[in-house]
Amino acid sequence: MNKTELVAAMAEKAGLSKVDAGKALNAYIDVVKEQLAKGEKVSLIGFGTFGVVDRPARTGRNPRTGKTIKIAAKRSAKFKAGKGLI
């Protein structure tokens, strides 16, 4: 399911227009991005939790050449599914 299909399904389930459902989905995505940028968690009981993980710097290997390379530290988003999701 892509974003357009998700918006259509949300609109049908909630009795909204596709435009309003699209605005709601975009607002939700924006809020989650803002909270993750601050390092905060976003928890939806029964669905799951969005969070941020700090990954330390490490060494890896280039699979083509076999040479050791340095992989920089970074922050990445994670999602942990809730028990009621599936």
C-alpha distances in whole Angstrom, upper triangle without the diagonal:
4,7,8,6,6,10,10,10,12,15,15,15,18,20,19,19,16,18,19,15,15,18,17,14,16,19,18,16,20,22,20,21,24,25,24,26,29,28,28,25,23,23,21,23,21,17,19,21,20,23,25,27,30,30,33,35,35,36,34,35,34,33,34,38,38,40,39,37,37,33,33,32,29,27,24,21,20,18,20,18,20,22,20,17,16
4,6,5,6,9,10,11,12,14,16,17,18,20,19,18,14,16,17,14,12,16,16,12,14,17,16,14,18,20,18,19,22,23,22,24,27,27,26,24,22,23,21,24,22,19,20,21,20,22,24,26,29,29,32,34,34,36,34,34,33,32,34,37,38,39,38,36,35,32,32,31,28,26,22,20,20,18,21,19,22,24,22,19,19
4,5,5,6,9,10,10,12,14,15,16,18,16,15,11,13,14,11,9,12,12,9,10,13,13,11,14,17,16,16,20,21,21,22,25,25,25,23,20,21,20,23,22,18,19,20,19,21,23,25,28,29,32,34,35,36,35,36,35,34,36,39,39,40,39,37,36,32,32,31,27,25,22,19,20,18,21,20,22,24,23,19,20
4,5,5,6,9,10,11,12,14,15,16,14,13,9,11,13,10,8,12,13,10,12,15,15,14,17,19,19,20,23,24,24,25,28,29,28,26,23,24,22,25,24,21,22,23,22,25,27,29,32,33,36,37,39,40,38,39,38,37,38,42,42,43,43,40,39,36,35,34,31,29,26,23,23,22,24,23,25,27,25,22,23
4,5,5,6,9,10,11,12,14,15,14,13,10,13,14,11,10,14,14,12,14,17,16,16,19,21,20,21,24,26,25,27,30,30,29,27,24,24,22,24,22,20,21,23,22,26,27,30,33,33,37,38,39,41,39,40,39,38,39,42,43,44,43,41,40,37,37,36,32,30,27,24,24,22,24,22,23,25,23,20,20
4,5,5,6,9,10,11,12,14,13,13,10,12,13,9,9,12,12,9,12,14,13,13,16,18,17,19,22,22,22,24,27,27,26,23,20,20,18,20,19,16,18,20,19,22,25,27,30,31,35,37,38,39,38,39,38,38,39,42,43,44,43,40,39,36,35,34,30,28,24,21,21,19,21,19,20,22,20,17,18
4,5,5,6,9,10,10,12,10,9,6,8,9,6,6,9,9,7,10,12,12,13,15,17,17,19,21,22,23,25,27,28,26,24,21,21,19,22,21,18,20,21,20,24,26,29,32,33,37,38,40,42,40,41,41,40,42,45,45,46,45,42,41,37,37,35,32,29,26,23,23,21,23,21,22,25,22,19,21
4,5,5,6,9,10,10,9,8,6,9,10,8,8,12,12,11,13,16,16,16,19,21,21,22,25,26,26,28,31,31,30,28,24,24,22,24,23,20,22,24,24,27,29,32,35,36,40,42,43,45,43,44,43,42,44,47,47,48,48,45,44,41,40,39,35,33,29,26,26,24,26,24,25,26,24,21,22
4,5,5,6,9,10,10,11,9,12,12,9,10,14,13,11,15,17,16,17,20,21,21,23,25,26,26,28,31,31,29,26,23,22,19,21,20,17,20,22,22,26,29,31,35,36,39,41,42,44,43,44,43,42,44,47,47,48,47,45,44,40,40,39,35,32,29,26,25,22,23,21,22,23,20,18,18
4,5,5,6,8,8,9,8,11,10,6,9,11,9,9,12,14,13,14,17,18,18,20,23,23,24,26,28,28,26,24,20,20,17,19,18,16,18,20,20,24,27,30,33,35,38,40,42,44,43,44,43,43,45,48,48,49,48,45,44,40,39,38,34,31,28,24,24,21,22,20,21,22,19,17,19
4,6,5,6,5,6,5,8,8,5,8,11,10,10,13,15,15,16,19,20,20,22,24,25,26,28,30,31,29,27,23,23,20,22,21,19,22,24,24,27,30,33,36,38,41,43,45,47,46,47,46,46,47,51,51,52,50,48,47,43,42,40,37,34,31,27,27,25,26,24,24,26,23,21,22
4,6,5,7,8,8,12,11,9,12,14,13,14,17,18,18,20,22,23,23,26,28,28,29,32,33,34,31,29,25,25,22,23,22,20,23,25,26,29,32,35,38,40,44,46,47,49,47,49,48,47,49,52,52,53,52,50,49,45,44,43,39,36,33,30,29,26,27,25,25,26,23,21,22
4,6,8,10,11,14,12,10,13,15,13,13,17,18,17,19,22,22,22,25,27,27,28,30,32,32,30,27,23,22,19,20,18,17,21,23,24,28,31,34,37,39,42,45,46,48,47,48,48,47,49,52,52,53,52,49,48,44,44,42,38,35,32,28,27,24,25,22,22,23,19,18,19
4,5,9,10,12,10,8,12,13,11,12,16,16,15,18,20,20,21,24,25,25,27,29,30,31,28,26,22,21,18,19,19,18,21,23,24,27,30,33,37,39,42,45,46,49,48,49,49,49,50,53,53,54,53,50,49,45,44,42,38,35,32,28,28,25,26,23,23,24,21,19,21
4,7,9,12,10,9,13,14,13,14,17,18,18,20,22,23,24,26,28,28,30,32,33,34,32,29,26,25,22,23,22,22,25,27,27,31,34,37,40,42,46,48,49,52,51,52,51,51,53,56,56,57,55,53,51,48,47,45,41,38,35,32,31,28,29,27,26,28,24,23,24
4,6,8,6,6,10,11,10,12,15,15,16,18,20,20,22,24,25,26,28,30,31,32,30,28,25,25,22,24,23,22,25,26,26,29,32,35,39,40,44,46,48,50,49,51,50,50,51,54,55,55,54,51,50,46,45,43,39,36,33,30,30,28,29,27,27,29,26,24,26
4,5,5,6,9,10,11,12,14,15,17,18,20,21,23,24,26,27,29,30,32,33,31,30,26,27,24,26,26,24,27,28,27,31,33,36,39,41,45,46,48,50,49,50,49,49,51,54,54,55,54,51,49,46,45,43,39,36,34,31,31,29,31,29,29,31,28,26,28
4,5,5,6,9,10,10,12,14,15,16,18,20,21,22,24,26,27,28,30,32,30,28,25,26,23,26,25,23,25,26,26,29,31,34,37,38,42,44,45,47,46,47,46,46,47,50,51,51,50,47,46,43,42,40,37,34,31,28,28,27,29,27,28,30,27,25,26
4,6,5,6,9,10,11,12,14,15,16,18,20,21,22,24,26,27,29,30,29,28,25,26,24,27,27,24,26,27,26,29,30,34,36,38,41,43,45,47,46,47,46,46,47,50,51,51,50,47,46,42,41,40,36,33,31,28,29,27,29,28,29,32,29,27,29
4,5,5,6,9,10,10,12,14,15,16,18,20,21,23,24,26,27,29,27,26,23,23,21,24,24,22,24,25,24,27,29,33,35,37,41,43,45,47,46,48,47,47,48,51,52,52,51,48,46,42,41,39,35,32,30,27,28,26,28,27,27,30,27,25,27
4,5,5,6,9,10,11,12,14,15,17,18,20,21,23,24,26,27,25,24,20,21,19,21,21,19,21,22,21,24,27,30,33,35,39,40,42,44,43,45,44,44,46,49,49,49,48,45,44,40,39,37,33,30,28,25,25,23,25,23,24,26,24,22,24
4,5,5,6,8,10,11,12,14,15,16,18,20,21,22,25,26,24,23,20,21,20,23,23,20,21,22,21,24,25,29,31,33,37,38,40,42,41,42,42,42,43,46,46,47,45,43,41,37,36,35,31,28,26,23,24,22,25,24,25,27,25,23,25
4,6,5,6,9,10,10,12,14,15,16,18,20,21,23,24,23,22,19,21,19,23,23,21,22,22,21,23,25,28,31,33,36,38,40,42,42,43,43,43,45,47,48,48,46,43,41,38,36,35,31,28,26,23,24,23,25,25,25,28,26,24,27
4,6,5,6,9,10,11,12,14,15,17,18,20,21,23,21,20,16,18,16,19,20,18,19,19,18,21,23,27,29,32,35,37,39,42,41,43,43,43,45,47,47,47,46,43,41,37,36,34,30,27,25,21,22,20,23,22,22,25,23,21,24
4,5,5,6,9,10,11,12,14,16,17,18,20,21,20,18,15,16,15,18,19,16,17,17,16,19,21,24,27,29,32,34,36,39,38,40,39,39,41,44,44,44,43,40,38,34,33,31,27,24,22,19,19,18,20,19,20,23,21,19,21
4,5,5,6,9,10,11,12,14,15,16,19,20,19,18,16,18,17,20,21,18,19,18,16,19,20,23,26,28,31,33,35,37,37,39,38,38,40,43,43,43,41,38,36,33,31,29,26,23,21,18,19,18,21,21,22,26,24,22,24
4,5,5,6,9,10,11,12,14,15,17,19,17,17,14,16,16,19,21,18,18,17,16,18,20,23,26,28,31,33,36,38,38,40,40,40,42,45,45,44,43,39,37,34,32,30,26,23,21,18,20,19,21,21,22,25,24,22,25
4,5,5,6,9,10,11,12,14,16,17,15,14,11,13,12,16,17,14,14,14,12,15,17,21,23,26,29,32,34,36,36,38,38,39,41,43,43,43,41,38,36,32,30,28,24,21,19,16,16,15,18,18,18,22,20,18,22
4,6,5,6,9,10,11,12,14,15,14,13,11,13,13,17,18,15,15,14,11,14,15,18,21,23,27,29,31,33,33,35,35,35,37,40,39,39,37,34,32,29,27,25,21,18,16,13,14,14,17,17,19,22,21,19,22
4,6,5,6,9,10,11,13,14,14,14,12,15,16,19,21,18,17,16,13,14,15,19,21,23,27,28,31,34,34,36,35,37,38,40,40,40,38,35,32,29,27,25,21,18,16,14,16,16,19,20,21,25,24,22,25
4,5,5,6,9,10,11,13,11,11,9,12,13,17,19,17,16,14,12,13,14,18,20,23,26,29,31,34,34,37,37,38,40,42,42,41,39,36,33,30,27,25,21,18,17,14,16,15,18,19,20,23,23,21,24
4,5,5,6,9,10,11,9,9,7,10,11,15,17,14,13,10,8,9,11,15,17,20,23,26,28,31,31,34,34,35,37,39,39,38,36,33,31,27,25,22,19,15,13,10,12,12,14,16,17,20,20,18,22
4,6,5,6,9,10,10,10,10,13,15,18,20,17,15,13,10,10,11,14,16,18,22,24,26,29,29,32,32,33,35,37,36,36,34,30,28,24,22,20,16,13,12,9,12,13,16,18,20,23,23,21,24
4,6,5,6,9,9,10,10,14,16,20,22,19,18,15,12,12,12,15,17,20,23,25,28,31,31,34,34,36,38,39,39,38,36,32,29,26,23,21,17,14,14,12,14,15,18,20,22,25,26,24,27
4,5,5,6,5,7,7,11,14,17,20,17,15,12,9,9,10,13,15,18,21,24,27,30,31,34,34,36,38,40,39,38,35,32,29,26,23,20,17,14,13,11,13,14,16,18,19,23,23,22,25
4,5,5,5,6,8,11,14,17,20,17,14,11,8,6,6,10,12,15,18,20,23,26,27,30,31,32,34,36,35,34,32,29,26,22,20,17,14,10,9,7,10,11,14,16,18,22,23,21,24
4,5,7,10,11,15,18,21,23,21,18,15,11,10,8,11,12,15,18,20,23,26,27,30,30,32,34,35,35,34,31,28,25,21,19,16,13,9,10,9,12,15,17,20,22,26,27,25,28
4,6,9,11,15,18,21,24,22,19,15,12,10,9,12,13,16,19,21,24,28,29,32,33,35,37,38,37,36,33,30,27,24,20,17,14,11,12,12,14,16,18,21,22,26,27,26,29
4,7,10,13,17,19,22,20,17,13,10,7,6,9,10,13,16,19,22,25,27,30,31,33,35,36,35,34,31,28,25,22,19,16,13,9,10,10,12,14,15,19,20,23,25,24,27
4,7,10,13,16,19,17,14,11,9,7,7,11,13,16,19,22,25,28,29,33,34,35,38,39,38,37,34,31,28,25,22,19,16,13,12,11,12,13,14,17,18,21,22,21,25
4,6,10,12,15,13,10,7,6,5,7,10,13,17,20,23,25,29,29,32,34,35,38,39,38,37,35,32,29,26,24,20,17,14,13,10,10,10,11,13,14,17,18,18,21
4,7,10,13,11,8,6,5,7,10,13,16,19,23,26,28,31,32,34,35,36,39,41,40,39,37,34,32,28,26,23,20,16,14,11,11,10,11,12,12,16,16,15,19
4,6,9,8,6,4,6,9,12,15,19,21,25,28,30,33,33,36,37,38,40,42,41,41,39,36,34,30,29,25,22,19,17,13,12,10,9,10,9,13,13,13,16
4,6,5,5,6,9,12,15,18,22,24,28,31,33,35,35,38,39,39,42,44,43,43,41,39,36,33,31,28,25,22,19,16,14,11,10,10,8,11,11,10,14
4,5,6,8,11,14,18,20,24,26,30,33,34,37,37,40,41,41,44,46,45,45,43,41,39,35,34,31,28,24,22,18,16,13,11,10,7,9,8,9,13
4,6,9,13,16,19,22,25,27,31,34,35,38,37,39,40,40,43,46,44,45,43,41,39,35,35,32,29,26,23,19,17,13,11,8,5,6,5,6,10
4,7,10,13,17,19,23,25,28,31,32,35,34,37,37,37,40,43,41,42,40,38,36,33,32,29,26,23,20,16,14,10,9,6,5,7,6,5,9
4,7,10,14,16,19,21,25,28,29,32,31,34,35,35,38,40,39,39,37,35,33,29,29,26,23,20,17,13,10,7,6,4,4,8,8,7,11
4,6,10,12,16,18,22,25,27,29,29,32,33,34,37,39,37,37,35,33,31,27,26,23,20,16,14,11,8,6,5,7,7,11,12,11,14
4,7,10,14,16,20,22,24,27,27,30,31,31,34,36,35,35,33,30,28,24,23,20,17,13,11,7,6,5,7,9,10,14,15,14,17
4,7,10,13,16,19,21,25,25,28,29,30,33,35,33,33,30,28,25,22,20,17,14,10,9,6,5,6,8,11,13,17,18,17,20
4,7,10,13,16,18,22,22,25,27,28,31,32,31,30,27,25,22,18,16,13,10,7,6,5,6,9,11,14,16,20,22,20,23
4,6,10,13,15,18,19,22,24,25,28,30,28,27,24,22,19,16,14,11,8,6,5,6,7,10,12,15,18,21,23,22,24
4,6,10,12,16,17,21,23,24,27,28,26,25,22,19,16,13,11,7,6,5,7,9,10,14,15,19,21,24,27,25,28
4,7,9,12,14,17,19,21,24,24,23,22,18,16,13,10,9,6,5,6,7,10,11,15,17,20,23,26,28,26,28
4,6,10,12,16,18,21,24,24,22,20,17,14,11,9,7,5,7,9,11,14,15,19,20,24,26,29,32,30,32
4,7,10,13,16,18,21,21,19,17,13,11,7,6,5,4,8,11,13,16,18,21,23,27,29,32,35,33,34
4,7,10,13,16,18,18,16,14,10,9,6,5,7,7,10,13,15,18,19,23,24,27,30,33,35,33,34
4,7,10,13,15,15,12,10,7,6,5,6,9,10,13,17,18,21,22,25,26,30,33,35,38,36,36
4,7,9,12,12,9,8,6,5,6,7,10,12,15,18,18,21,22,25,26,29,32,34,37,35,35
4,6,9,8,6,6,5,6,8,9,13,16,18,21,21,24,24,27,29,31,35,37,39,36,37
4,5,6,5,5,6,7,10,11,14,17,19,22,21,24,25,28,30,32,36,38,40,37,37
4,6,5,8,9,10,13,14,17,20,21,24,23,25,26,28,30,32,35,37,39,36,36
4,6,8,11,12,15,16,19,22,24,26,26,28,29,31,33,35,39,40,42,39,39
4,5,9,10,14,16,19,22,24,27,27,30,31,33,35,37,41,43,45,42,42
4,7,9,13,14,18,21,23,26,26,29,29,32,33,36,39,41,43,41,41
4,6,10,13,16,19,22,25,25,28,29,32,34,37,40,42,44,42,42
4,7,10,13,16,19,22,23,26,27,30,32,35,38,40,43,40,40
4,6,10,13,15,19,20,23,25,28,30,33,36,39,41,39,39
4,6,10,12,16,18,21,23,26,28,31,35,37,40,37,38
4,7,9,13,14,17,19,23,25,28,31,34,36,34,35
4,6,10,12,16,18,22,24,28,31,34,36,34,35
4,7,10,14,16,19,21,25,28,31,33,31,33
4,7,10,13,17,19,23,25,29,31,28,30
4,7,10,13,16,20,22,26,27,25,28
4,7,10,13,16,19,23,24,22,24
4,7,10,13,16,20,21,19,21
4,7,10,13,16,18,16,18
4,6,9,13,14,12,14
4,6,10,12,10,12
4,7,8,6,9
4,5,5,8
4,6,7
4,6
4
